[in-house]
Amino acid sequence: MNVLVINCGSSSLKYQLINSDTEEVLAKGLCERIGIEGSAITHQRAGGSKEKTEVDMSDHTQAVKYVIEKLTDPSEGVIKSLEEIDAVGHRIVHGGEKFAGSVLIDEGVMKEIEACSDLAPLHNPANLTGIRSCQKNMPGVPMVGVFDTAFHQTMPKKTYLYGLPYEYYTNYKVRRYGFHGTSHDFVSKRAAEILGKKREDLKIIVCHLGNGASVCAVDHGKSIDTSMGLTPLEGLIMGTRCGDIDPAIVSFLAEKLGVSAEEVIDICNKKSGVLGLSELSSDFRDLAEAAAQGNEMAGIALETYAYRVGKYIGAYTAAMNGVDVIAFTAGAGENNAEVRALIGQYIGYLGTSIDPERNKQRGEEVILSDKGAKVVTMIVPTNEELAIERETVRLTKG
């Protein structure tokens, strides 16, 4: 069967059409910089070259439209019609406590996903847009939701509870959930495989560093802590999100700016992070280029970002009482040598011994640390799409 995997991020949409019998990727692509100047779609069919087209994508609805056009295009596509797609797997960011695993999507599931949108305002609406667009174009095709929060359900109470009155958890489920679970699960498994070891025998820290970013402590195969919380706003400084801040800042700014708390949270989600710090861009490639040309605030934004990642790596080393492997993944983690080098300045005490030449690699499985390093540091490209495809097949065939 052919499975179309849709992975909507806050400013991107990755897609793959996969033959589930062979797990061959028939076609794949990336819509990037959605809602940002210079948006484009890169499409590649199996055995073909990448074709990048600059198009105006103001939102995810337009991005899905371009994906469908590419897949069925007479010259670039791999299928004659959408009838050749047997199932669709969707990445869903927030499932609250309602979803501890993947599910077949129906109207009830859609309502539950929408109910969680206030917890993931940049993602769940985008995920729902992808689902609705696919349902409209492929009526009757089964669809599966794979939740980013599921992998982190193994976190203990000491990890996911906030220092708030316990009744807020029992009544409103205010707790830390964590995100990027599909990626953290896949990368930690793959890191162990590359080293020829079992994940259950290792302490692994996965750094998922994209426009949205999180760090996860995977202790002997289980997520025991991760940087994102009730929403994807907590944790690292990100592309447009502020990450950890003093919560009193919300009311302080609301008073100073004469706006509501909701409007301040919107600023924290959409106008902050490295975009807000640099006053330039949320794209790490833009920042690295600008910093190299002497843009001071672009450099400060990158330094601040790297510092926060380094702090979390240190914290999770303490949480697991040690670390065996540190894996970098996602857009900046896989492809931005400058960002990895900056982070490396803060974790050398662990015995990472990152080789500068190997650190120049982009988008490939690479062990960055010198042979014999106390802690193995590596690049492990994430493959959330393959993980989602496997879950989609499991549920639709079942």
N, C-alpha and C positions, 0 to 999 in steps of 0.2 A: 504493500500500500504506500501511497505518497502522502506525506505529512508536511503541511506548511506550518512552520513555526514563526510566530510573530512575537518579537521582543521589543516592546515600547519602553524607552527610557525617557528621562525628563526632556532631553533635547535630541534624541536619536531614535531610530527604529531599525533594528537588525532583523533580517529575515533569512530563512533557509527553506528550500524545498528538499525534503529528504526521502529517499526510498528506504522504507523501514526494514525491508528484507536484507539489504546489503549495508544499510546505514551510509550509503553513498549520498553526498550532497549534490543534487542535480543542478541547483542554482542557489546563489546566495547574494546578499547585498546589504548595503547600509545607507540609510537616509540619515544625514548628519546636519548639525547646526539648524535643526528645526526651530523656527522662530527667531533665528539669528541671521544676520546678513551673510550672504555667501553660502546658503544652503545648497545641498547637492545630493544626488543619489548615485551610488556606485554599484553596478550590477555585474555579476560574473556567472556565466554558465559553466558547467563542468568541462574542463579542457580548454576553455576559452580565456581570453584576456579580460581584465577589468575594464569596464566602460563607465567613465564618470561623466555625469551630465549635471550641469548647474541648472537648477529649477527653483522656483519660488515655492517654499513650503512654510507657510505661516503657522500651520498646525498639523496634528497627526492625521486628521482626516485626509488632507491632501497627500500626506506621505503614503498612506495605505493605497490611495488611488494610483500613485506612481508605481508602487510595488506590483499591483495587479497588471498594469500595462506592460511592465517589463517581463513578467513571467509568461505572458501570452503573446508577446511581440513576435511576428513572423521571423525576424532575423536574430533577435537576442534571446527570445524565450525558449522554454523547454517543454511546454505543453501547448496543445492546440486550444484548449478551453479550460475553464475552472472546474468542469465536470471530472477532470482527471485528478483532482485533489480529493482524497478520501477522508481526511480529518485535519483539523487545525488545532495546534497547541499554543496557548497564550501564556505569556509570563504575566502574573498578577503580583503587584508589590505587596499589598497589605490584606491579610485575611483575618486580622484580629485574633481572637481566641476561637472563632467560629470554624476556621479551617486549619487543621493540623496536617493536612495532606492534599494531594491533587484531587480534583473533582471534575465530573462531566458538567458542562455549563448548561443551565436552564434559566428560566426567568427568576426562580427563587435565588439561585446563585448570583445572578446579575444584581438583584436587589441588595443582597448581602455585601457584594463588592462595592456597590454605590454607597451603602451605609458606612463603609470604611473610608470613603473619599476624604472626609475631613481629617483623617489621620495621615493620608498620603496625597496631599492636594496637587502635587506635580505629576504623580504617577497613576493612581487609580483612574482618574478621568481619562488619561491617555490610554490606559489599558482597555477601558470600556469602549472608547472610540474605536480601537482596533477590533474588538469583538463585534460591535454593532456593524462596522463596515464589512467585515467578513460574513456576518450573518445575512446582510442585505444582498451581497453578491453571490453567496453560496448557500442558499436556503436548503435546509435538510442535512447539511454536512455536520457531523458531530464535532463538537469543540470541547477542549479540555483547558481548565485553568490550573496552572502550576504556581504556587504561592511562594514568594521570597521569604515569608515569615516561618514556613514550615520547618526548615532545618534547625532553627533556633529554639524549637519547643523543648529541647533537652537542657536548656539553661536552668540552673537551680534557682530557688526563690531568692537566695541571697544575692543573685545576680540581677534578676529581673524586677525586683521590687524597688520602688523609690522610697525615699525617706519622708513619706507623706502619711497621713492617717490611713490605717489599713482599710477602713471602710470605703475609701475611694477606689481601692482595688476590687473589693468584693461587690460594690455597687456599680461601678463604672468601668471596671477592668483597666484602670490606669496602671500601666506597667511598661516595662521595656520589652519590645518584641524582636527587634533586629530585622535586617533586610539583606538583600543580595544572597539569601540563603542558598539558592540554586547554584550560584557561582562559587560560594565558599565550599559547598559540598563537593562540587565537581573538581575544583582546583586542588583541594586537600587530598582527594582520592588520587588524582593524577600525579601530584607531587610524590606521593608514596610509591606509586607504580614506577616512576622514572628512577627512583632510588633503589628499586628492587626490594622494597620493604612493605610491611602491612601498615595501613594507616592506624590501626589499633595499637601499634607499638610506638607511635611518634607523638610529639608535641609540636603542632604546626600553627604558625601565625600566617593567615592569608590577608594580604593587603589588596583589596579591590579598589583600584584608584582610577575612577573615571570622572565624568562630570558630577555624578553622584559617587560618593566614596565611603568605604567602611573597612574596618579591620576586624578580624574574627580570630578568637582563640579556639583552636580545635584540639582538644585534649583526648588522645587515644580514640579518635574517630567521632567525638561528640562536640558540638558547639557548647562551650561553657561560658562564653562572654562575647559580646560584639558591640561595636561602638555606636550604632544607631539605636534608637530607643522606642518610645511610644509611636513616634513618626520618624521618617528619614531625615529629620532636621537635626537630631542630636548627633554628637560625635565630631568627626573631622570637619575642618573647613573644606567646602566643596566648590563646585563651579559657581553656583549662585546661592548656596545655602551657607549660613553663618556657622553652623556646628555649635559646639558647647559655648554657652554664654551665661552670665548671671541672669536668672529669670527676672530679677527686678528691673532689668533694662527695658523689658516690654512696657511696663507701666510708666517708667521714666520717659521713654521716647514718646509714648502715647500722649503724655501731658505736654512735653516740649513741642511736639509737632502738631498738636491739636487734632489727633486722629484716634481711631478706635484701636483696641488691642488686636483685633482681627487684622487691621491694616498693617500694624507693626509686624505681625507674624507673616503677612504676605511679603513684606520687605525682607524679612529674614529668609524666606524661601526663594524669592525670585530676584532680589537685587543685591544680595550680599555675597559672601564667599570671596573667591579670588576676583570675581567681577567687581564687587563693591570695593575691595581693597585696591585693586589696580586702576579702577575707573576706565578700564580698557576692554576686557573680554573675559568670558568664562571658559574659553578654550585654552588649554595649556600649551598648545602649539603656538598660538598667538603670543602668549606671555613669554615663552622661552625665546622667541624671535625678538620680541621687543626688549627683553632684558639684555640680550646679546648686543643690541644696538644702543644700550645705555639708558633705557627707560627705568628710572629708579623704582617707581611704584610697582612695575611689573616684577622686578627682582624681589622686592619686599614681599609681594603676594606669594611668590614661589617659596621663598625662605620660610614664611609663616606657615604655609601649607606643609612643607617638609618637616618642620619642627613639630607640628601637631601629630603627624604620622609617627615620627620617632618616639614621641612621648607615649603613644598608645602601644607601640611595640614593646617598650619597656614595661608598661603596666601589665600587659598580657603575659610577658615573661614571668613577672611576679605572680600573676594569677595561677599559672600552671607550674610554678616553682621550677622554671627552666624552659628552654625551647630548643628543638632540634632543627627545625626548618622554618625559613621565612620565604614566602612565595609572593611575588608581585604579579598582579594580573589586571585586566581591563585596560581601557584606552591609554591613560598615562602610565600605568604600571607596566604594561607590556612594551610600549613604544617610546616613552620619553626618558632618554638616558640622563638628561639634566635633572629631572625630578628624582630619579633613583639615586643619583650621585649625591644630591642634597640630603636625602634621607639617610644615605650611608654614613654621613658625617656624625649622625647621632646614635648609631647602633654598633659602631666598631668595637665598643667595649665588650660586646657579647662574643666576639671572636668570629665575626662574619667574613672578614678578609676578602672583600669584593675586588675582583680584578678589573681595572679601568678599561682594558681592551674588550673583555667579554661584556662589560656593561654597555658597550656601544651597540649591541645586538638589539634588533627590533622584532617583536611579534613572533618569536620562536621559542621553543623550549630550550632554555639555556641555564646551566649551572653557573652562577656568577662568582661564587666564592672559590678561592684557591683550594687545591686538593689538600685534604687534611684539616680544613677549617673546622673550628669547634661547632659552628652553626652553619648549615648549608643554606645559602641564599640563592634563589633561582627565579627565573621568569617562567611562568606557566600560563600560556594563553587560555583564557576561560572558554568554555563551550557550553554555555547555558542552553543553546539551541538543541544540542544533542541530548542533553539531560531532559529537556522538555519533550522532545520527540519520543524518547523512551517511555516517559510517563503517559503521553498521549496514546501510544500504541497499547500500553498495558491496560488502560481504562476503556478504550474503544473496542478492543478485541474481547475484553472481559464482558 
